[in-house]
């Protein structure tokens, strides 16, 4: 898609730049999507911070979601362990 087509979908210019950079970083291996779940948090943070548009707050939010997911798995899955 062109930038104009993405903008026509409602994305801001900043979001288009972010998506383009994210795709480039995934393509060149900087952000290896399939390997991220097995990577240490510090390495994930370093890789994600290389993407324009991802900052410390975004990385911290991802880390919080990862911790919440792990906690849910330890309790047996579902919301609060309810099946």
C-alpha positions in Angstrom: 0.0 0.0 0.0 1.1 3.5 -0.6 1.3 6.1 2.1 -1.6 7.9 0.6 -3.7 4.7 0.7 -2.8 4.2 4.4 -3.7 7.8 5.1 -7.0 7.3 3.4 -7.7 4.4 5.8 -7.4 7.0 8.6 -3.8 6.5 9.7 -1.8 9.6 10.6 1.4 10.4 9.0 3.2 9.4 12.2 1.5 6.0 12.2 2.4 5.4 8.6 6.1 6.2 9.4 5.9 3.9 12.4 4.4 1.0 10.4 7.0 1.5 7.6 9.8 1.4 10.1 8.4 -1.6 12.0 8.0 -3.6 8.8 11.6 -2.6 7.8 12.9 -3.8 11.3 11.0 -7.0 11.1 12.2 -7.7 7.5 15.9 -7.0 8.4 15.7 -9.1 11.6 16.1 -6.3 14.1 12.7 -7.3 15.5 12.4 -11.1 15.1 8.7 -11.6 15.7 8.8 -15.4 15.9 11.7 -15.3 18.4 10.4 -12.6 20.7 8.5 -14.9 23.1 11.7 -16.8 23.9 13.9 -13.7 24.2 14.9 -12.1 27.6 12.9 -9.0 28.4 16.1 -6.8 28.2 16.8 -7.9 24.7 13.2 -7.5 23.6 13.3 -3.9 25.0 16.5 -3.1 23.2 15.1 -4.4 19.9 11.8 -2.7 20.2 13.3 0.7 21.1 15.1 0.7 17.7 11.7 1.1 16.0 10.7 4.7 15.5 7.4 5.3 17.4 8.1 2.7 20.1 9.4 4.3 23.3 10.0 3.3 26.9 6.3 3.6 27.8 5.3 1.2 25.0 7.9 -1.3 26.1 6.9 -1.0 29.7 3.2 -1.7 28.8 4.3 -4.7 26.8 6.3 -6.0 29.7 3.2 -5.5 32.0 1.0 -7.5 29.5 3.6 -10.2 29.3 3.7 -10.5 33.2 -0.1 -10.5 33.3 -0.3 -13.3 30.7 2.3 -15.4 32.6 0.3 -14.9 35.8 -2.9 -16.0 34.2 -1.2 -19.1 32.8 0.1 -20.0 36.3 -3.4 -19.8 37.6 -4.8 -22.2 35.0 -5.8 -19.7 32.3 -8.9 -17.6 31.7 -9.8 -14.5 33.6 -8.7 -14.9 37.2 -8.3 -18.6 36.7 -12.0 -19.0 35.9 -12.6 -21.6 33.2 
